[in-house]
């Protein structure tokens, strides 16, 4: 019983996949000095967050997330963002947003 509760394999994979999706859809260096480029980057980020939220809702339908698996999902997401060049503040804020959506 407890071994299933602590099995966070799918949650970790999902967290990593969502961070990679964010990197693909809204790269780290997406903002330039031009106003149009900043607005374009903001739209890309918004679209990526909407897609992540949709995928999370689908994931929650087939996977039961408990406190441990949520923590593992968040950790995988955050550290994948950090490993891909996102700064600490952005990674922390985005991970908090994702974990709040897990409720």
C-alpha distances in whole Angstrom, upper triangle without the diagonal:
4,5,6,7,9,10,14,16,17,18,20,22,22,24,26,27,28,30,32,33,34,36,37,39,40,41,41,45,45,48,52,55,56,55,54,51,50,49,48,45,44,44,42,40,39,39,36,34,35,33,30,30,30,27,25,25,25,22,20,21,18,16,14,15,13,15,14,15,18,19,19,20,23,24,24,26,28,29,30,32,34,34,36,39,38,39,36,37,37,33,32,34,32,29,29,30,27,25,27,26,23,23
4,5,5,6,9,12,14,16,16,18,20,21,22,24,26,27,28,30,31,33,34,36,37,38,39,39,43,43,46,49,52,54,53,52,50,48,48,47,44,43,43,41,38,38,38,35,33,34,32,29,29,29,27,24,25,25,21,20,21,19,16,14,14,12,13,11,12,16,16,16,18,21,21,21,24,26,26,27,30,31,31,33,36,35,36,33,34,34,31,29,31,30,26,26,28,25,23,25,25,21,21
4,5,5,6,10,12,14,15,16,18,19,20,22,24,25,26,28,29,31,33,34,35,37,37,37,41,42,44,48,51,52,52,51,48,47,47,45,43,42,42,39,37,37,37,34,32,33,31,28,28,29,26,23,25,24,20,20,21,18,15,14,14,13,14,12,12,16,16,15,17,20,20,20,23,25,25,25,28,29,29,31,34,34,35,32,34,33,30,29,31,29,26,27,28,25,23,25,25,22,22
4,5,5,8,10,12,12,14,16,17,18,20,22,23,25,26,27,29,31,32,33,35,35,36,40,40,43,46,50,51,50,49,46,45,45,43,40,40,39,37,35,35,34,31,30,30,28,25,25,25,23,20,21,20,17,16,17,15,12,11,11,11,13,11,10,14,15,14,16,19,19,19,21,24,24,25,27,29,29,31,33,33,34,32,33,32,29,28,30,28,24,25,26,23,21,23,23,19,20
4,6,8,11,12,12,14,16,17,17,20,21,22,24,26,27,28,30,32,32,33,34,35,39,39,41,45,48,49,48,47,45,43,43,42,39,38,38,36,33,33,33,30,28,29,27,24,24,24,22,19,20,20,17,15,17,15,11,9,9,7,9,8,8,11,13,12,14,16,17,18,20,22,23,24,26,27,28,30,32,31,32,30,31,30,27,26,27,25,22,22,24,21,18,20,20,17,17
4,6,9,11,11,12,14,16,16,18,20,21,22,24,26,27,28,30,31,32,33,33,37,37,40,43,46,48,47,46,44,42,42,41,38,37,37,35,32,33,32,29,28,29,27,24,24,25,22,20,21,21,17,17,19,17,13,12,10,9,10,7,7,11,11,10,12,15,15,15,18,20,20,21,24,25,25,27,30,29,30,27,29,28,25,24,26,24,21,21,23,20,18,20,21,17,18
4,6,8,9,10,12,13,14,16,17,19,20,22,23,25,26,28,29,30,31,31,35,36,38,42,45,46,46,45,42,41,41,39,36,36,36,33,31,31,31,28,26,27,26,22,23,23,20,18,20,19,15,15,17,15,11,11,10,10,12,9,7,11,12,10,11,15,15,14,17,19,19,20,23,24,24,26,29,28,29,27,29,28,24,24,26,24,20,22,23,20,18,21,21,17,19
4,6,5,6,9,10,10,12,14,15,17,18,20,21,23,24,26,27,27,28,31,32,35,38,41,43,42,41,39,37,37,36,33,32,32,30,27,28,27,24,23,24,22,19,19,20,17,15,17,17,13,13,16,14,10,10,9,9,10,8,5,8,9,7,8,11,11,10,13,15,16,16,19,20,20,22,25,24,26,24,25,24,21,21,22,20,17,18,20,16,15,18,18,14,17
4,6,5,6,9,10,11,12,14,16,17,18,20,21,23,24,26,26,27,30,31,34,38,41,42,42,41,38,36,37,35,32,32,32,29,27,28,27,24,23,24,22,19,20,20,17,16,18,17,13,14,17,14,11,12,12,13,14,11,8,11,12,9,9,13,12,10,13,16,16,15,18,20,19,21,24,24,26,25,26,25,21,22,24,21,18,20,21,18,17,20,19,16,19
4,5,5,6,9,10,10,12,14,15,16,18,20,21,22,24,25,26,29,30,33,36,39,40,40,39,36,35,35,33,30,30,29,27,25,25,24,21,20,21,19,16,17,17,14,12,15,13,10,11,13,11,8,10,10,12,14,12,9,11,12,10,8,12,13,11,12,16,16,15,18,20,20,21,24,23,26,25,26,24,21,21,23,20,17,19,20,16,16,19,17,14,17
4,5,5,6,9,10,11,12,14,15,17,18,20,21,22,23,24,28,28,30,34,37,38,38,37,34,32,32,31,28,27,27,25,23,23,22,19,18,19,17,14,15,16,12,10,13,13,9,10,13,11,8,10,8,10,11,10,6,7,9,7,5,9,10,8,10,13,14,13,16,18,18,19,22,21,23,22,23,21,18,18,19,17,14,16,16,12,12,15,14,11,14
4,5,5,6,9,10,11,12,14,16,17,18,20,21,21,22,26,26,29,32,36,37,37,36,33,31,32,30,27,27,27,24,22,23,23,19,18,20,18,15,16,17,14,13,16,16,12,13,16,15,12,13,11,13,13,11,8,9,9,6,5,8,8,5,8,11,11,10,13,15,15,16,19,19,21,19,21,20,16,17,18,16,13,16,17,13,13,16,16,14,17
4,5,5,6,9,10,11,12,14,15,16,18,20,20,21,25,25,28,32,35,36,36,35,32,31,31,29,26,26,26,23,21,22,21,18,18,19,17,14,16,16,13,12,15,15,11,14,16,14,12,14,13,16,16,14,11,12,13,9,8,11,11,8,9,12,12,11,13,16,15,16,19,19,21,21,23,21,17,19,20,17,15,18,18,14,15,18,17,15,19
4,5,5,6,9,10,10,12,14,15,16,18,19,20,24,24,27,30,34,34,34,33,30,29,29,27,24,24,23,21,19,19,18,15,14,16,13,10,12,13,9,9,12,11,8,11,13,12,11,13,12,14,15,14,11,11,12,10,7,10,11,8,8,12,13,11,13,16,16,16,19,18,21,20,21,19,16,17,18,15,13,16,15,12,13,16,14,12,16
4,5,5,6,9,10,11,13,14,15,16,17,18,21,22,24,28,31,32,32,31,28,27,27,25,22,22,22,19,17,18,18,14,13,15,14,10,12,14,11,9,13,13,11,12,16,15,13,14,12,14,14,13,10,9,10,8,5,6,8,5,4,8,10,8,10,13,13,14,16,15,17,17,18,16,12,14,15,12,9,12,13,9,10,14,13,11,15
4,5,5,6,9,10,11,12,14,15,15,16,20,20,23,27,30,31,31,30,27,26,27,25,22,22,22,19,17,19,18,15,15,17,15,12,14,16,13,12,16,16,13,16,19,18,16,18,16,18,18,16,13,13,13,10,8,9,9,5,5,8,8,6,8,11,11,11,14,14,16,16,18,16,13,15,16,13,11,15,15,12,14,17,16,15,19
4,5,5,6,9,10,10,12,14,15,16,20,20,23,26,30,31,30,29,26,25,25,23,21,21,21,17,16,17,16,12,13,15,12,10,13,14,10,11,15,14,12,15,17,16,15,18,17,19,20,18,15,15,15,13,10,12,12,9,8,11,12,9,10,14,13,12,16,15,18,19,20,17,15,17,18,14,13,17,16,13,15,18,16,15,19
4,5,5,6,9,10,10,12,13,15,18,18,21,24,28,28,28,26,24,23,23,21,18,18,18,15,13,14,13,9,9,11,9,6,10,11,8,9,12,13,11,14,16,16,15,18,16,19,19,18,15,14,15,13,10,10,12,9,7,10,12,9,9,13,14,12,15,14,17,17,18,15,12,15,15,11,11,14,13,10,12,15,13,13,17
4,5,5,6,9,10,10,11,12,15,15,18,22,25,26,26,25,22,21,21,20,17,17,17,14,12,14,14,10,10,13,12,9,12,14,12,12,16,16,15,17,20,20,19,20,18,20,20,19,16,15,15,13,10,10,11,8,5,8,9,6,6,9,10,9,11,10,13,14,15,12,10,12,13,10,9,13,13,10,13,16,15,15,19
4,5,5,6,9,10,10,11,15,15,18,22,25,26,26,25,22,21,22,20,17,18,18,14,13,15,14,11,12,15,12,11,14,15,13,14,18,18,16,19,21,21,20,22,21,23,23,22,19,18,18,16,13,13,14,11,9,11,11,7,8,11,10,8,11,11,15,16,18,15,13,16,16,13,13,17,16,14,17,19,18,18,22
4,5,5,6,8,10,12,15,14,18,21,25,25,25,23,20,20,20,17,15,16,15,12,11,13,11,8,10,12,9,8,12,13,11,12,16,15,15,18,20,20,20,22,21,23,24,23,20,18,19,18,14,15,16,13,10,13,14,11,10,14,14,11,14,13,17,18,19,15,14,17,17,13,14,17,16,13,16,19,17,17,21
4,5,5,6,7,9,12,12,15,18,22,22,22,21,18,17,17,15,12,12,13,9,8,10,10,6,8,10,9,8,11,13,12,13,16,17,17,19,21,22,21,23,21,24,24,23,21,19,19,18,15,14,15,13,10,11,13,10,8,12,13,10,12,10,14,15,16,12,11,14,14,10,12,15,13,12,15,17,16,17,21
4,6,5,5,7,10,10,13,17,20,21,21,20,17,16,17,15,12,14,14,11,10,13,12,9,11,14,13,12,15,17,15,17,20,20,20,22,25,25,24,26,24,26,26,25,23,21,21,19,17,16,16,14,11,12,13,9,8,11,11,7,9,9,12,15,16,12,11,15,15,12,14,17,16,15,18,20,19,20,24
4,6,6,9,11,11,14,17,21,21,22,20,17,17,18,15,12,14,14,10,10,13,12,9,12,14,12,12,16,17,15,17,20,20,20,23,25,25,25,27,26,28,28,27,25,23,23,22,19,19,19,17,14,15,16,12,11,14,14,10,12,12,16,19,19,16,15,19,19,15,17,20,19,17,21,23,21,22,26
4,6,10,12,10,13,16,20,20,19,17,15,15,15,12,10,11,10,7,7,10,8,6,9,11,10,10,14,15,14,16,19,19,19,22,24,25,25,27,26,28,29,28,25,23,24,23,20,19,20,18,15,16,18,15,13,16,16,13,14,13,17,19,19,15,15,19,18,15,17,19,17,16,20,21,19,21,25
4,7,8,6,10,13,17,17,17,15,12,12,12,10,7,9,9,6,5,9,9,7,9,12,12,12,15,16,16,18,20,21,21,24,26,27,27,28,27,29,29,28,26,24,24,23,20,19,20,18,15,15,17,14,12,14,15,12,12,11,14,16,16,13,13,16,15,13,15,18,16,16,19,21,19,21,25
4,6,5,9,12,16,17,17,16,13,12,14,12,9,11,12,9,9,12,13,10,13,16,15,15,18,20,19,20,23,24,24,26,29,29,28,30,28,31,30,29,27,25,25,24,21,20,20,18,15,15,16,13,10,12,13,9,9,9,12,15,16,12,13,17,16,14,16,19,18,18,21,23,22,24,27
4,6,8,11,14,16,17,17,13,12,15,13,10,12,14,11,10,14,15,13,14,18,17,17,19,22,21,22,25,26,25,27,30,31,30,31,29,31,30,29,27,25,24,23,21,19,19,18,15,14,14,13,9,10,11,8,6,6,9,12,13,10,11,15,15,13,15,18,18,18,21,23,22,24,27
4,6,8,11,13,15,15,11,11,13,12,9,12,14,12,12,15,16,15,17,20,20,20,22,25,24,25,28,29,29,31,34,34,33,35,33,34,33,33,31,29,28,27,25,23,23,22,19,18,18,16,13,14,14,11,9,9,11,15,15,13,14,18,17,16,19,22,21,21,24,26,26,28,31
4,7,10,11,12,11,8,8,10,8,5,9,11,9,9,13,14,13,15,17,18,18,21,23,23,24,27,28,28,30,32,33,33,34,32,34,33,33,31,29,28,28,25,23,24,23,19,19,20,18,14,16,17,13,12,11,13,17,16,13,15,19,18,16,19,21,20,21,24,25,25,27,30
4,7,8,9,9,6,5,8,8,6,8,11,11,11,14,15,15,17,19,20,21,23,25,25,26,29,30,30,32,35,36,35,37,35,36,35,35,33,31,30,30,28,25,26,25,22,21,22,20,17,18,19,16,14,13,14,17,16,14,17,19,18,17,21,22,21,22,26,26,26,29,31
4,6,8,9,6,6,10,10,9,11,14,14,14,17,19,19,20,23,24,24,26,28,29,30,33,34,34,36,39,40,39,41,38,40,39,39,37,34,34,34,31,29,29,29,25,24,25,24,20,21,22,19,16,16,17,20,19,17,20,23,21,21,24,26,25,26,29,30,30,32,35
4,7,9,7,7,11,12,11,13,16,16,17,19,21,22,23,25,27,27,29,31,32,33,35,37,37,39,42,43,42,44,41,43,42,42,40,37,37,37,34,32,32,32,28,27,28,27,23,23,25,22,19,18,19,22,21,19,22,25,23,23,27,28,27,29,32,32,32,35,37
4,6,5,7,9,10,11,13,15,16,17,19,20,21,23,25,26,27,29,31,32,33,35,37,37,39,41,43,43,44,42,44,43,43,41,38,38,38,35,33,34,33,30,29,30,29,25,26,27,24,22,21,21,25,23,21,24,27,25,24,28,29,28,29,33,33,32,35,38
4,5,5,6,9,10,11,13,14,15,17,19,20,21,23,25,26,27,29,30,32,33,35,36,38,40,42,41,43,41,42,41,42,40,37,37,38,35,32,34,33,30,29,30,29,25,26,28,25,23,21,22,25,23,21,24,26,24,23,27,28,26,28,31,31,30,34,36
4,5,5,6,9,10,11,12,14,15,16,18,20,21,23,24,26,27,29,30,32,33,34,36,38,40,40,42,40,42,41,42,40,37,37,37,34,32,34,33,29,29,30,29,25,27,28,25,23,22,23,26,24,21,24,27,24,24,27,28,26,28,31,31,30,33,35
4,5,5,6,9,10,10,12,14,15,16,18,20,21,22,24,26,27,28,30,32,33,34,37,38,38,40,38,40,39,39,37,35,35,35,32,30,31,30,26,26,27,25,22,23,25,21,20,18,20,23,22,19,22,24,22,21,25,26,24,26,29,29,28,31,34
4,5,5,6,9,10,11,12,14,15,16,18,20,21,22,24,26,27,29,30,31,33,35,37,36,38,36,38,37,37,35,32,32,32,30,27,29,28,24,24,25,24,20,22,23,20,18,17,18,20,19,16,19,21,19,19,22,23,22,23,26,26,26,29,31
4,5,5,6,9,10,10,12,14,15,16,18,20,21,23,24,26,27,29,30,32,34,35,35,37,35,37,36,37,35,32,33,33,30,28,29,29,25,25,27,25,22,24,25,22,21,19,20,22,20,18,20,22,20,19,23,24,21,23,26,26,25,28,30
4,5,5,6,9,10,11,12,14,15,17,18,20,21,23,24,26,27,29,30,32,34,34,36,34,37,36,37,34,31,32,32,29,27,29,28,24,24,26,24,21,23,24,21,20,18,20,23,21,18,20,23,21,19,23,24,21,22,26,26,25,28,30
4,5,5,6,9,10,10,12,14,15,16,18,20,21,22,24,26,27,28,31,32,32,34,32,34,33,34,31,29,29,29,26,24,25,24,21,20,22,20,17,19,20,17,16,14,16,19,18,14,17,19,17,16,19,21,19,20,23,24,23,25,28
4,5,5,6,9,10,11,12,14,15,16,18,20,21,23,25,25,27,29,31,31,32,30,32,31,32,30,27,28,28,25,23,25,24,20,20,22,21,17,20,22,19,18,15,17,19,17,14,16,18,16,14,18,19,16,18,21,21,20,23,26
4,5,5,6,8,10,11,12,14,15,17,18,20,21,23,24,26,28,29,30,31,30,32,32,33,30,28,28,29,25,24,26,25,21,22,24,22,19,22,23,20,20,18,19,22,20,16,18,20,18,16,19,20,17,18,22,22,20,23,25
4,5,5,6,9,10,11,12,14,15,16,18,20,21,22,24,26,28,28,30,28,31,31,31,28,26,27,26,23,22,24,22,19,19,21,19,16,19,20,17,17,15,18,20,19,15,17,19,17,15,18,20,17,17,21,21,20,22,25
4,5,5,6,9,10,10,12,14,15,16,18,20,21,22,25,26,26,27,26,28,27,28,26,23,23,24,20,19,20,20,16,16,19,17,14,17,18,16,15,13,15,17,16,12,13,16,13,11,14,16,13,14,17,18,17,19,22
4,5,5,6,9,10,11,12,14,15,17,19,20,21,23,25,25,27,25,27,27,28,26,23,24,24,21,19,22,21,17,18,21,19,16,19,21,19,19,16,18,19,17,14,15,17,14,12,15,16,13,13,17,17,15,18,20
4,5,5,6,9,10,11,12,14,16,17,18,20,22,24,24,26,25,27,28,29,26,23,25,25,21,20,23,21,18,19,22,19,17,21,22,19,20,18,20,22,20,17,17,19,17,14,17,18,15,15,18,18,16,19,21
4,5,5,6,9,10,11,12,14,15,16,18,20,22,22,24,22,25,25,26,23,20,22,21,18,17,19,18,14,16,18,16,14,17,18,16,17,15,18,19,18,14,14,17,15,12,14,16,13,12,16,17,14,17,20
4,5,5,6,9,10,10,12,14,15,16,19,20,20,22,20,22,22,23,21,18,19,20,16,15,18,17,13,14,17,16,14,17,19,17,18,15,17,18,17,13,13,15,12,9,11,13,10,9,13,13,11,14,16
4,5,5,6,9,10,11,13,14,15,17,19,20,21,20,23,24,25,22,19,21,22,18,17,20,19,16,18,21,19,17,21,22,20,21,19,21,22,20,17,17,18,16,13,14,15,12,11,14,14,11,14,16
4,5,5,6,9,10,11,12,14,16,17,18,20,19,23,23,24,21,19,21,21,17,17,20,18,15,17,20,18,16,20,21,19,21,19,21,22,21,18,17,19,17,14,15,17,14,12,15,16,13,14,17
4,5,5,6,9,10,10,12,14,16,16,18,16,19,20,20,17,15,17,17,13,13,16,15,11,14,17,15,14,17,19,17,19,17,19,20,19,16,15,16,15,11,12,13,11,8,12,13,10,11,15
4,5,5,6,9,10,11,13,15,15,16,15,18,19,20,17,15,17,17,14,14,17,16,13,16,19,17,16,20,22,20,22,19,21,21,20,17,16,17,15,12,12,13,10,8,11,11,7,9,12
4,5,5,6,9,10,11,13,14,16,16,19,21,22,19,17,20,20,16,16,20,19,16,19,21,20,19,23,24,23,24,22,24,25,24,20,19,20,19,15,16,17,14,11,14,14,10,11,14
4,5,5,6,9,10,11,12,14,14,18,19,20,16,15,18,17,13,15,18,16,14,17,19,17,17,21,22,21,23,21,24,24,24,20,19,20,19,15,15,17,14,11,13,14,11,11,14
4,5,5,6,9,10,10,12,11,14,16,17,13,12,15,14,11,12,15,14,12,15,18,17,17,20,22,21,23,21,23,23,22,19,17,18,17,14,13,14,12,9,10,11,8,7,11
4,5,5,7,9,10,11,12,15,17,18,15,14,17,17,14,15,19,18,16,19,22,21,21,24,25,25,27,24,26,26,25,22,21,21,20,17,16,16,14,11,12,12,9,8,10
4,5,5,7,9,11,12,16,18,19,16,15,18,18,15,17,20,19,17,20,23,21,22,25,26,25,28,26,28,28,27,25,23,23,22,19,18,19,17,14,15,16,12,11,13
4,5,6,6,9,9,13,16,16,12,12,15,15,12,14,17,15,15,18,20,19,20,23,24,23,26,24,27,26,26,23,21,22,21,18,16,18,16,13,13,15,12,10,12
4,5,5,6,7,11,13,15,11,11,14,15,12,14,17,17,16,19,21,21,21,25,26,26,28,26,28,27,26,24,22,22,21,18,17,17,16,12,12,13,10,8,9
4,6,8,10,13,16,18,15,14,18,18,16,18,21,20,19,23,25,24,25,28,29,29,31,29,31,30,30,28,25,25,25,22,20,21,19,16,16,16,13,11,12
4,7,10,13,16,17,14,14,18,17,15,18,20,19,19,23,24,23,25,28,28,28,31,30,32,31,31,29,26,26,26,23,21,22,21,17,17,18,16,13,15
4,6,10,13,13,10,11,14,14,12,15,17,17,17,20,22,21,23,26,26,27,29,28,30,29,29,27,24,24,24,21,19,20,19,16,15,16,14,11,13
4,7,10,11,9,10,13,13,12,15,17,17,18,21,22,22,24,26,27,28,31,29,30,29,29,27,24,24,24,22,19,19,19,16,14,15,14,10,11
4,7,8,6,6,9,10,9,12,14,15,15,17,19,20,21,24,25,26,28,26,27,25,25,24,21,20,21,19,16,16,16,13,11,13,12,8,9
4,6,5,6,9,10,10,12,14,15,16,18,20,21,23,24,26,27,29,27,28,26,26,25,22,20,21,20,17,16,17,15,12,13,13,10,10
4,6,5,6,9,10,11,12,14,15,16,18,20,21,23,24,26,28,26,26,23,23,23,20,18,19,18,15,14,16,14,10,12,13,10,10
4,5,5,6,9,10,11,12,14,15,17,18,20,21,22,24,26,25,25,22,23,23,20,18,20,19,15,15,17,15,12,14,16,12,13
4,5,5,6,9,10,10,12,14,15,16,18,20,21,22,25,23,24,22,23,22,19,18,19,18,14,15,16,13,11,14,14,10,12
4,5,5,6,9,10,10,12,14,15,17,18,20,21,23,21,22,20,20,19,16,15,16,14,11,11,12,10,7,10,10,7,9
4,5,5,6,9,10,10,12,14,15,16,18,20,22,20,20,17,18,18,15,13,15,14,10,11,13,11,8,11,13,10,12
4,5,5,6,8,10,11,12,14,15,16,18,20,19,20,18,19,19,15,14,16,15,11,13,15,12,10,14,15,12,15
4,6,5,6,9,10,11,12,14,15,17,19,17,19,17,18,17,13,13,15,13,9,11,12,9,8,12,12,10,13
4,5,5,6,9,10,11,12,14,15,17,15,16,14,15,14,10,10,11,10,6,8,10,7,6,10,11,10,13
4,5,5,6,8,10,11,12,14,16,14,15,13,14,14,10,10,13,11,8,10,13,11,10,14,15,13,16
4,6,5,6,9,10,10,12,15,14,15,14,16,15,11,12,14,12,10,13,14,12,12,15,16,14,18
4,6,5,6,9,10,11,13,11,13,12,14,12,8,10,12,9,7,10,11,9,10,13,13,13,16
4,5,5,6,9,10,11,9,10,9,10,9,6,7,9,8,6,9,11,10,11,14,15,15,18
4,5,5,6,8,10,10,11,10,12,12,8,10,13,11,10,13,15,13,14,17,18,18,21
4,5,5,6,9,9,11,11,14,12,9,12,14,12,11,14,15,14,15,18,18,18,22
4,5,5,7,6,8,9,11,9,6,9,11,9,9,13,14,13,15,17,18,18,21
4,5,5,5,6,7,10,9,7,9,12,11,11,14,16,15,17,19,20,21,24
4,6,7,9,10,14,13,10,13,16,14,14,17,19,18,19,22,23,23,26
4,6,9,11,14,12,10,14,16,14,14,18,18,17,20,22,22,23,26
4,6,9,12,10,10,13,15,14,15,18,19,18,21,23,23,24,28
4,7,8,7,6,10,11,10,12,15,15,16,18,20,20,22,25
4,6,6,6,9,10,11,12,14,16,16,18,20,21,23,25
4,6,5,6,9,10,10,12,14,15,16,18,20,21,23
4,5,5,6,8,10,11,12,14,15,17,19,20,22
4,5,5,6,8,10,10,12,14,15,17,18,21
4,6,5,6,9,10,10,12,14,15,17,19
4,6,5,6,9,10,11,12,14,15,18
4,5,5,6,9,10,11,13,15,16
4,5,5,6,9,10,11,13,15
4,5,5,6,9,10,11,13
4,5,5,6,9,10,12
4,6,5,6,9,11
4,5,5,7,9
4,5,5,7
4,5,6
4,5
4
